[in-house]
Amino acid sequence: MRLRKGLMAAVLAGVAALGFGPGHAQAAGMTKLRVVLGYIPDVEMYGPEYALKEGYYKAEGLNVTLIPAGQGVDQVQMVSAGIAQIGIANPEQILAGIGQGEEFKVFAGQFQTQPLAMTCRKDSGVTKPADLVGKTVGVKVNAQPYYKLFLSKNNVPFDKVKTTTIGPNDVSLLIAGRIACEITTFAFNEPLIVQQAGVPTTILPLGDYGLNSQVDSFFVKKSFFDKAGNQDVLVKFLRATAKGWVSFYKDPKAAANWIIDSHLVDGLDRTQQIFQAEQQVKFMESPLTKEKGILWLDPAIWKETAENLKAADVTKTVIPTDDGLLTTSILEQADMPKF
């Protein structure tokens, strides 16, 4: 599900109506903080939503406003403009913003494995990239650069695979058997739709094949991070957010039901949300999160993402990720739970 194109204007109007301007302010002993989410308030954003509803932010002295994202919402622009102090966005967006001259600090990363994937019909026999030779792949228009990079990184000759362009939400060709696979898909959405149509699938997560990315990373402007007292605010925010995620890790199905029953957004499907939650938790775990804690940043993944952006001609140069962009200091002080 994607939100309507007018959402950005509505969000901005709502923010203005509430009297929010740049920076954070103190009110009745509470610190106001505005956070633009990585997506709509579904299970992908369960942690912050649950933390807000359960009063975890309030207990930390924070008056948090969560701004939903979706089509038409640019987290990088909103953080750059001071409409939100904290943004949750994909590294590709953050790095592209840096390439345009912005200065950010990234202090947490939700996904440890990229949830974008190639989805294939199981009867196609494709279980790894090399199996694509001689097959037909449906490629979404905006996925063309990454599709070529996916083949290149996995030593699959481009001219050995047939391709056809498909729409952004089209799974009909895959269901009909006219294509063997399609790219890109969200590992928790399209596969379920295809399976519900009676077609078993095989999912190839891009993160397992050279295109990893810490999707839904938490970032702020460097100037905000450097201002006295703000790092303590981020520790409180992250500690409360982590408490919100704990129940998700313990029972993903119950978390999905909570999202549906809370009516945070219309149009969500309970079966899909349960499927997503039970799969999503696997993409948020890693040896690093078990050792250090959830939402931990992995410099190796960020380096890989930056190199891929350059290889796909999204950025003119490889954006440095080892020059202070990433910080684990907030994670360390927040004492993140380990899963």
C-alpha positions as CSV (number, residue, x, y, z in Angstrom):
1,M,0.0,0.0,0.0
2,R,1.2,3.5,-0.8
3,L,-0.2,6.8,0.5
4,R,-1.8,9.3,-1.8
5,K,0.4,11.9,-3.5
6,G,-1.2,14.7,-1.5
7,L,0.1,13.3,1.8
8,M,3.2,15.5,1.9
9,A,1.1,18.7,1.6
10,A,-1.2,17.4,4.3
11,V,1.7,16.5,6.6
12,L,3.3,19.9,6.1
13,A,0.0,21.7,6.7
14,G,-0.5,19.7,9.9
15,V,2.9,20.5,11.1
16,A,2.4,24.1,10.5
17,A,-1.0,24.0,12.3
18,L,0.7,22.6,15.3
19,G,3.1,25.4,15.4
20,F,6.2,23.3,14.8
21,G,9.2,25.2,13.6
22,P,12.9,24.4,13.2
23,G,14.7,22.9,16.3
24,H,13.3,21.3,19.4
25,A,11.8,23.1,22.3
26,Q,11.0,22.6,25.9
27,A,7.4,22.6,27.0
28,A,6.2,21.8,30.6
29,G,9.5,20.0,31.2
30,M,9.1,17.9,28.0
31,T,11.4,18.0,25.0
32,K,9.5,18.3,21.7
33,L,10.8,16.0,19.0
34,R,9.5,15.5,15.5
35,V,10.3,12.2,13.7
36,V,9.5,11.5,10.1
37,L,9.1,7.7,9.7
38,G,10.5,5.5,7.0
39,Y,7.1,4.4,5.9
40,I,3.4,4.4,6.9
41,P,2.5,3.2,10.4
42,D,2.4,-0.5,9.6
43,V,4.6,-3.3,11.1
44,E,7.7,-1.8,9.5
45,M,7.3,1.2,11.9
46,Y,6.0,-0.8,14.8
47,G,8.8,0.2,17.3
48,P,8.2,4.0,17.3
49,E,4.4,3.6,17.1
50,Y,4.3,1.2,20.0
51,A,6.7,3.3,22.0
52,L,4.5,6.4,21.5
53,K,1.2,4.6,22.4
54,E,2.7,2.9,25.5
55,G,4.2,6.2,26.8
56,Y,7.8,5.1,26.5
57,Y,8.8,8.5,25.0
58,K,6.9,10.4,27.6
59,A,8.6,8.5,30.4
60,E,11.9,9.7,28.9
61,G,10.7,13.3,29.0
62,L,10.0,13.5,25.3
63,N,7.0,14.9,23.6
64,V,7.3,13.0,20.3
65,T,5.3,13.6,17.1
66,L,5.6,10.8,14.5
67,I,5.1,11.9,10.9
68,P,4.1,9.1,8.5
69,A,5.9,8.6,5.3
70,G,5.0,7.1,2.0
71,Q,4.6,8.4,-1.5
72,G,5.5,12.0,-1.8
73,V,7.3,12.3,1.5
74,D,11.1,13.0,1.4
75,Q,12.6,12.4,4.8
76,V,16.0,13.9,3.7
77,Q,14.3,17.2,2.7
78,M,12.2,17.3,5.8
79,V,15.2,16.8,8.1
80,S,17.3,19.3,6.0
81,A,14.5,21.9,6.3
82,G,14.1,21.4,10.1
83,I,10.5,20.2,9.7
84,A,11.6,17.0,11.5
85,Q,14.7,16.6,13.8
86,I,15.0,12.9,13.2
87,G,14.5,11.0,9.9
88,I,14.2,7.3,9.2
89,A,15.2,6.7,5.6
90,N,17.1,4.4,3.4
91,P,20.9,4.8,3.1
92,E,20.6,5.5,-0.6
93,Q,18.5,8.6,0.2
94,I,20.8,9.8,2.9
95,L,24.0,9.3,0.9
96,A,22.4,11.0,-2.2
97,G,21.6,13.9,0.1
98,I,25.2,14.1,1.2
99,G,26.2,14.0,-2.4
100,Q,24.2,17.2,-2.8
101,G,26.0,18.9,0.0
102,E,24.0,18.0,3.1
103,E,25.7,17.0,6.4
104,F,24.1,14.3,8.4
105,K,24.9,11.9,11.3
106,V,23.5,8.4,11.2
107,F,23.0,6.9,14.7
108,A,21.0,3.7,14.2
109,G,19.9,1.2,11.5
110,Q,16.8,-0.9,11.6
111,F,17.4,-3.6,8.9
112,Q,20.5,-5.7,8.9
113,T,19.6,-7.3,5.6
114,Q,18.2,-5.4,2.7
115,P,14.4,-6.3,2.4
116,L,14.3,-5.6,-1.3
117,A,14.5,-8.8,-3.3
118,M,14.1,-10.7,-6.6
119,T,11.0,-12.9,-6.4
120,C,10.8,-15.9,-8.7
121,R,8.3,-18.6,-9.4
122,K,9.5,-21.8,-7.7
123,D,8.8,-23.8,-10.8
124,S,11.2,-21.7,-12.7
125,G,14.1,-23.5,-11.0
126,V,15.8,-20.2,-10.1
127,T,17.4,-20.5,-6.6
128,K,20.5,-18.3,-7.3
129,P,21.5,-15.6,-9.7
130,A,23.4,-18.1,-12.0
131,D,20.1,-19.8,-12.7
132,L,18.7,-16.7,-14.5
133,V,20.6,-17.6,-17.7
134,G,18.0,-18.2,-20.4
135,K,15.1,-17.0,-18.2
136,T,12.9,-14.0,-18.6
137,V,13.0,-11.4,-15.8
138,G,10.4,-8.6,-15.3
139,V,12.3,-5.4,-14.3
140,K,10.5,-2.4,-12.9
141,V,11.5,0.9,-14.5
142,N,13.2,2.4,-11.4
143,A,15.0,-0.9,-10.8
144,Q,17.0,-1.0,-14.1
145,P,20.3,0.3,-12.7
146,Y,20.2,-2.1,-9.8
147,Y,19.1,-5.0,-11.9
148,K,22.2,-4.6,-14.1
149,L,24.4,-4.2,-11.0
150,F,22.8,-7.3,-9.5
151,L,23.7,-9.4,-12.6
152,S,27.2,-7.9,-12.8
153,K,28.0,-8.5,-9.1
154,N,26.9,-12.1,-9.5
155,N,28.8,-12.8,-12.7
156,V,25.7,-13.3,-14.8
157,P,26.1,-11.9,-18.4
158,F,23.4,-9.3,-19.2
159,D,22.9,-10.6,-22.7
160,K,22.2,-14.1,-21.4
161,V,19.0,-13.1,-19.6
162,K,15.8,-11.9,-21.3
163,T,14.1,-8.9,-19.8
164,T,10.8,-7.1,-20.0
165,T,9.7,-3.9,-18.4
166,I,6.9,-4.2,-15.8
167,G,4.9,-1.7,-13.8
168,P,5.8,-0.7,-10.2
169,N,3.1,-3.0,-8.7
170,D,2.6,-5.6,-11.4
171,V,2.8,-9.2,-10.4
172,S,0.3,-10.5,-13.1
173,L,3.1,-11.6,-15.5
174,L,4.8,-13.6,-12.7
175,I,1.5,-15.2,-11.7
176,A,0.7,-16.0,-15.3
177,G,4.1,-17.6,-15.8
178,R,5.2,-15.2,-18.6
179,I,8.3,-14.3,-16.6
180,A,10.4,-16.4,-14.2
181,C,11.3,-13.6,-11.8
182,E,10.7,-10.0,-11.1
183,I,12.9,-7.3,-9.5
184,T,12.6,-5.3,-7.3
185,T,10.0,-6.6,-4.9
186,F,9.6,-6.1,-1.1
187,A,10.3,-9.5,0.5
188,F,7.2,-9.2,2.6
189,N,4.6,-8.0,0.0
190,E,4.7,-9.3,-3.6
191,P,5.7,-12.9,-2.6
192,L,2.6,-13.3,-0.5
193,I,0.3,-11.9,-3.3
194,V,1.8,-14.4,-5.7
195,Q,1.6,-17.3,-3.2
196,Q,-2.1,-16.4,-2.5
197,A,-2.7,-16.8,-6.3
198,G,-1.5,-20.4,-5.9
199,V,2.0,-19.9,-7.2
200,P,4.9,-20.9,-4.8
201,T,7.8,-18.5,-4.8
202,T,11.5,-18.4,-4.2
203,I,12.9,-15.1,-2.7
204,L,16.4,-13.9,-3.4
205,P,17.1,-11.0,-1.0
206,L,19.4,-8.5,-2.7
207,G,21.3,-8.1,0.5
208,D,22.5,-11.7,0.2
209,Y,23.9,-11.0,-3.3
210,G,26.1,-8.0,-3.1
211,L,23.4,-5.3,-2.7
212,N,23.0,-5.0,1.0
213,S,21.7,-1.8,2.7
214,Q,20.6,-0.8,6.2
215,V,17.1,0.2,5.2
216,D,15.3,2.5,7.7
217,S,18.3,4.1,9.2
218,F,17.9,6.9,11.8
219,F,19.6,10.2,11.0
220,V,19.8,13.9,12.0
221,K,21.5,17.0,10.7
222,K,25.1,17.2,11.9
223,S,24.4,20.6,13.3
224,F,21.6,19.2,15.4
225,F,23.8,16.3,16.6
226,D,26.6,18.7,17.6
227,K,24.4,21.1,19.6
228,A,24.8,20.8,23.3
229,G,22.3,18.5,24.9
230,N,20.9,16.9,21.7
231,Q,22.9,13.7,22.0
232,D,21.3,13.1,25.3
233,V,17.9,13.6,23.6
234,L,18.8,11.0,21.0
235,V,19.8,8.5,23.7
236,K,16.4,8.9,25.4
237,F,14.6,8.6,22.0
238,L,16.5,5.5,21.0
239,R,16.1,3.9,24.4
240,A,12.4,4.3,24.3
241,T,12.2,3.2,20.6
242,A,14.1,0.0,21.5
243,K,11.5,-0.7,24.2
244,G,8.9,-0.5,21.6
245,W,10.7,-3.1,19.4
246,V,11.2,-5.6,22.2
247,S,7.6,-6.9,22.1
248,F,7.9,-7.2,18.3
249,Y,10.9,-9.4,18.6
250,K,9.2,-11.6,21.2
251,D,5.9,-12.0,19.3
252,P,5.8,-10.7,15.7
253,K,2.3,-12.0,15.1
254,A,0.9,-10.2,18.2
255,A,2.7,-7.1,17.0
256,A,1.0,-7.3,13.6
257,N,-2.4,-7.7,15.2
258,W,-1.7,-4.7,17.4
259,I,-1.0,-2.6,14.3
260,I,-4.3,-3.7,12.7
261,D,-6.4,-3.3,15.9
262,S,-4.9,0.1,16.7
263,H,-6.3,1.5,13.3
264,L,-3.2,3.7,12.8
265,V,-3.8,3.6,9.0
266,D,-6.7,2.4,6.9
267,G,-6.4,-0.3,4.3
268,L,-3.9,-2.7,5.9
269,D,-4.5,-6.4,5.5
270,R,-4.2,-8.6,8.6
271,T,-2.8,-11.6,6.8
272,Q,-0.2,-9.6,5.0
273,Q,0.9,-7.7,8.1
274,I,1.3,-11.0,10.0
275,F,3.3,-12.5,7.1
276,Q,5.4,-9.3,7.0
277,A,6.1,-9.3,10.7
278,E,7.1,-12.9,10.9
279,Q,9.5,-12.4,7.9
280,Q,10.7,-8.9,8.8
281,V,12.1,-10.0,12.2
282,K,14.6,-12.2,10.3
283,F,15.9,-9.3,8.3
284,M,16.3,-7.2,11.4
285,E,18.5,-9.7,13.2
286,S,22.1,-10.5,12.6
287,P,25.2,-11.8,14.6
288,L,25.9,-8.1,15.2
289,T,22.5,-7.4,16.8
290,K,22.9,-10.5,19.0
291,E,26.3,-9.3,20.1
292,K,25.8,-5.5,20.3
293,G,22.0,-4.9,20.2
294,I,19.2,-4.1,17.9
295,L,19.3,-1.3,15.4
296,W,23.1,-1.5,15.4
297,L,25.0,0.1,12.6
298,D,27.3,-2.0,10.4
299,P,30.0,0.1,8.7
300,A,30.7,-2.7,6.2
301,I,27.2,-2.6,4.9
302,W,27.3,1.2,4.5
303,K,30.5,1.0,2.6
304,E,29.0,-1.6,0.3
305,T,25.9,0.6,-0.3
306,A,28.0,3.7,-1.1
307,E,30.1,1.7,-3.6
308,N,26.9,0.3,-5.2
309,L,25.4,3.8,-5.6
310,K,28.5,4.9,-7.5
311,A,28.5,1.7,-9.6
312,A,24.8,2.3,-10.5
313,D,25.6,6.0,-11.4
314,V,23.3,7.3,-8.7
315,T,26.1,9.3,-7.2
316,K,29.1,10.8,-9.0
317,T,31.6,9.6,-6.5
318,V,31.7,7.0,-3.7
319,I,30.4,8.9,-0.7
320,P,32.7,8.4,2.3
321,T,31.0,6.5,5.1
322,D,34.1,6.2,7.4
323,D,34.6,9.9,8.0
324,G,32.2,10.4,10.9
325,L,28.9,9.9,9.1
326,L,28.1,6.9,11.3
327,T,28.2,7.0,15.1
328,T,27.5,4.1,17.5
329,S,27.8,6.4,20.5
330,I,24.0,6.8,20.9
331,L,23.5,3.1,20.6
332,E,26.1,2.4,23.2
333,Q,24.6,4.8,25.7
334,A,21.1,3.6,25.1
335,D,22.1,0.0,26.1
336,M,20.2,-1.6,23.3
337,P,18.4,-5.0,23.9
338,K,20.0,-8.0,22.1
339,F,18.1,-10.1,19.7
